[in-house]
Amino acid sequence: MMMNECINYYLSFFSEKSDFIKGEIHKCYEYWMPEYPPTLLLFALVGKSLVKQLDVFNALDAKLIFQHIEEGMNSPCDELATAVATGLIESMVTASDNDETIWNKLENSMHVETKKHALAWKNFGQ
């Protein structure tokens, strides 16, 4: 799979789970036309959007979303794994800054590799 295919396939999952996220991704693509938006920017957008939508997802969708994030972290596609870590997860941590309730929800939903990276980012420079 080519990088953009790998990235697009991964992102399509979030679009299927949330019309809000689908709209945010669409706006990003429109803004960057005819170019492809920077991958990290797209993933950061999804991370921030996920935090905004956290209370909208039912338990099953939330579980599937965090499983999908973990699969991205463990992807054999290096570009995808990097984008998930430095785009998606880091933006989720940043979006939850100073809000312990949101952070606790995120942390409790995260799987092993996701949580490891999120905690490293959250504690960076402390």
Wavefront OBJ file of the C-alpha trace (Angstrom):
o trace
v 0.000 0.000 0.000
v 1.336 3.441 -0.896
v 1.689 5.976 1.907
v -1.354 8.079 0.946
v -3.476 4.943 0.565
v -2.349 3.718 3.966
v -3.100 7.149 5.493
v -6.456 7.606 3.708
v -7.618 4.121 4.618
v -6.707 4.731 8.264
v -8.443 8.129 8.383
v -11.597 6.807 6.676
v -12.378 4.872 9.872
v -12.747 8.136 11.835
v -14.922 9.641 9.088
v -17.218 6.619 9.311
v -17.551 6.990 13.084
v -18.186 10.744 13.185
v -19.805 13.203 10.786
v -18.072 15.989 12.712
v -14.625 14.487 12.070
v -15.566 13.724 8.460
v -16.475 17.410 8.015
v -13.220 18.602 9.598
v -11.155 16.340 7.322
v -13.157 17.485 4.284
v -12.574 21.173 5.141
v -8.848 20.480 5.488
v -8.688 18.804 2.063
v -10.625 21.691 0.496
v -8.309 24.260 2.062
v -5.174 22.571 0.706
v -6.535 21.811 -2.788
v -5.042 20.960 -5.213
v -2.259 19.813 -2.880
v -2.574 17.004 -0.371
v -2.747 18.387 3.210
v 0.287 17.736 5.426
v -0.246 14.340 7.049
v 0.618 15.513 10.568
v -1.844 18.380 10.230
v -4.623 15.959 9.230
v -3.863 13.648 12.133
v -3.665 16.540 14.617
v -7.054 17.697 13.353
v -8.514 14.240 13.970
v -6.971 14.122 17.461
v -8.424 17.503 18.453
v -11.782 16.579 16.929
v -11.845 13.290 18.853
v -11.333 15.130 22.130
v -14.169 17.544 21.248
v -16.424 14.572 20.424
v -15.409 12.340 23.340
v -18.822 12.459 25.036
v -20.711 11.890 21.771
v -19.454 8.358 21.136
v -21.244 5.382 22.631
v -19.152 2.871 24.587
v -18.694 0.497 21.646
v -17.595 3.219 19.207
v -15.204 4.667 21.800
v -13.717 1.200 22.312
v -13.332 0.692 18.544
v -11.780 4.138 18.096
v -9.129 3.584 20.760
v -8.443 0.108 19.360
v -7.972 1.728 15.927
v -5.548 4.280 17.398
v -3.541 1.457 18.984
v -3.450 -0.415 15.674
v -2.130 2.756 14.029
v 0.619 3.019 16.655
v 1.631 -0.575 15.884
v 1.306 -0.251 12.104
v 4.038 -1.747 9.894
v 3.587 1.407 7.773
v 6.156 3.692 9.466
v 4.598 6.882 8.121
v 1.248 5.888 9.605
v 2.691 4.925 12.998
v 4.571 8.250 13.138
v 1.500 10.269 12.124
v -0.628 8.529 14.762
v 1.963 9.177 17.478
v 3.066 12.718 16.650
v -0.146 13.968 15.051
v -3.136 12.211 16.565
v -2.021 11.208 20.064
v 0.036 14.321 20.815
v -2.825 16.585 19.704
v -5.249 14.617 21.922
v -2.947 15.104 24.905
v -2.527 18.811 24.109
v -6.294 19.262 23.628
v -6.898 17.716 27.049
v -4.296 19.907 28.800
v -5.477 21.413 32.047
v -8.655 19.325 32.042
v -8.175 16.312 34.298
v -11.646 14.932 33.531
v -10.928 14.754 29.798
v -7.406 13.458 30.388
v -8.725 10.688 32.682
v -11.297 9.630 30.078
v -8.575 9.502 27.427
v -6.083 7.673 29.616
v -8.661 5.089 30.712
v -9.578 4.397 27.075
v -6.036 4.111 25.740
v -4.289 0.834 24.994
v -0.667 0.025 25.910
v 1.406 1.721 23.160
v -0.974 4.658 22.842
v -0.848 5.313 26.588
v 2.934 4.935 26.686
v 3.342 7.617 24.008
v 0.634 9.881 25.463
v 2.214 9.825 28.928
v 5.678 10.484 27.511
v 4.287 13.489 25.623
v 2.223 14.730 28.585
v 5.238 14.543 30.920
v 7.745 15.895 28.383
v 9.806 18.726 29.868
v 8.444 18.330 33.399
l 1 2 3 4 5 6 7 8 9 10 11 12 13 14 15 16 17 18 19 20 21 22 23 24 25 26 27 28 29 30 31 32 33 34 35 36 37 38 39 40 41 42 43 44 45 46 47 48 49 50 51 52 53 54 55 56 57 58 59 60 61 62 63 64 65 66 67 68 69 70 71 72 73 74 75 76 77 78 79 80 81 82 83 84 85 86 87 88 89 90 91 92 93 94 95 96 97 98 99 100 101 102 103 104 105 106 107 108 109 110 111 112 113 114 115 116 117 118 119 120 121 122 123 124 125 126
